[in-house]
Amino acid sequence: MRFAKLYDALIYDPKLHPERTHATLERFEEVLGIVLGGAAGSHIEKLRETMQGIAPRALLKPTHAEQILAYVDEAGIPTDQVDAMVTHLMYSEISTAEAIEMHEKYKIPVSRLEKDIVPVRGEGCWIMDTRGHWFLDMDSNYSATNLGMANAEIGRGLYNQAETLISMKEDRVQIARTRFLKEIDEMMPQGLDRFYWQNSGGEAVDKAIKLAKVHTQSRDVIAFKQGFHGRTHGAVSVTWNEKYRKPFGLHDEDWVHFAEFNDLDSVAQLMKETDAKIVILEVVQGEEAGNRPADPDFIKGLWETVHQNGGVIIDDEVQAGFGRTARKKGDWFACDAYGAVPDLMVIGKSFGGGYPVTAVVTTDAVSQSAEPGYDGSTFGGNPMAMTAALIAARQMRRLDVTGNVVTRAEQLRAGLNTLAQKYPFMEDVRGLGLMLAFSLGSADRVAQTQDLLREHGVKSSLSTGPYLRILPPTVLSKGEAAQFLTRLEAALDALT
Ligand SMILES: Cc1ncc(COP(=O)(O)O)c(C=O)c1O
């Protein structure tokens, strides 16, 4: 059959691509537009005449696909353009408009639906959307895809694992996890070698708090203003911003006390006034503070104060961990960059190279306080998650992620500081490693800049007030960092 590949892109093969569905006419027309540009209009008109009676969003049938193939043949569309159509259809057989509308219709709006970019493909630090536009990724899906938005090696491992053993509960011995444990130990801060696996950052924060409560035999927790720890009941209770807690009546929890970040007196005062023996923090405050690192003296004093009082420290490294905040080669966690080891550490996001897997990691001493029956998880540390984590950890070391972060951070900081000299409204370039931010003076200006960045092919990270945050993949290259700076300058030029 001529154009057999186009047929396969329109009518899915359940053996080869069980993840797909049949294409719609609406998507085929969209793809015609992507590949043929202005010339697509007349084809779409003629095609509609040929295919009368077919609803634009109905799944095509084999006879419809044959009609399309015949049309493409008769219209004399060149083979290279047909190949390009196949490529775009394989990324999505559903139109952008339908994907957006289905999300608008079915999503519970607990968060704002982002529909400016509908991603279909990743390649290193680049993302392509349904319309065939490429964007330099300066967000890494909130720091979850630090190794890039697609990962063939993890894909191969997950395929092999899914074919042999797809799931197993947390409390049963399994081989995929054993493989992981044989390789991960040296990445963890000294003494943190007990793991409790979970599926999301918030869930792991909850479990860290539970373990800390059991260990200290106290229920009060000190968290920090501008801190962020996730959205589960426990994690959101220790998250500062009231708008995340109030709708659920969690703004008045008597076991949670908020201290000023980088202010030791404020912590000491709360430890005196309350029974709190548990302190939870992000060493670099991300979402709510706009990538604000702790002062080294604060960390040193905090560790001393909490431990002198018989307390424990939970370091939430969900966003900062796995090399993002490296000050020097080998700093896999933000606490490494400060030379401090917490009692409990929460890891997630890029732990599985983009595949969901999180954990509480702690000391033998804390771990001994737990007893069978205290907790449990069906999916925590399942074989797929452990396979992804194993491959991601190997890749991070092989690609020298921490070394790369150190040099790219220097390059970006220097470039951002130069831009700050050119634009008077730009200031306070800050952060640690590739967890960076800068102020543009107002939230409005940040929003405008993000729109302009998108026009210049850059997907920026979310903002925090006047701060624009950047969290590129930790494998960002020198050329890509330079391109970001050039594109940012063009955006800032357009703004002024
Ligand atoms: C520091 C920190 N902790 C916890 C979480 C929650 O992680 P998740 O969204 O996987 O539940 C986040 C998410 O952004 C985070 O940044």
The ligand as a Tripos MOL2 file, in Angstrom:
@<TRIPOS>MOLECULE
LIG
   16    16     1     0     0
SMALL
NO_CHARGES

@<TRIPOS>ATOM
      1 C1          9.8720   21.3290   48.2710 C.3       1 LIG1
      2 C2          8.6920   20.5190   47.8340 C.ar      1 LIG1
      3 N1          8.2130   19.5750   48.6340 N.ar      1 LIG1
      4 C3          7.1490   18.8140   48.2780 C.ar      1 LIG1
      5 C4          6.5360   18.9970   47.0790 C.ar      1 LIG1
      6 C5          5.3390   18.1540   46.7050 C.3       1 LIG1
      7 O1          5.6790   17.2210   45.7230 O.3       1 LIG1
      8 P1          4.5280   16.4940   44.8860 P.3       1 LIG1
      9 O2          3.9420   17.5140   43.9710 O.co2     1 LIG1
     10 O3          5.2660   15.3880   44.1660 O.co2     1 LIG1
     11 O4          3.5460   15.9600   45.8750 O.co2     1 LIG1
     12 C6          7.0080   19.9770   46.1870 C.ar      1 LIG1
     13 C7          6.3420   20.2040   44.8940 C.2       1 LIG1
     14 O5          6.5170   21.1590   44.2010 O.2       1 LIG1
     15 C8          8.1240   20.7600   46.5850 C.ar      1 LIG1
     16 O6          8.6070   21.7160   45.7890 O.3       1 LIG1
@<TRIPOS>BOND
     1     1     2 1
     2     2     3 ar
     3     2    15 ar
     4     3     4 ar
     5     4     5 ar
     6     5     6 1
     7     5    12 ar
     8     6     7 1
     9     7     8 1
    10     8     9 2
    11     8    10 1
    12     8    11 1
    13    12    13 1
    14    12    15 ar
    15    13    14 2
    16    15    16 1
@<TRIPOS>SUBSTRUCTURE
     1 LIG1         1 GROUP 0 **** ****
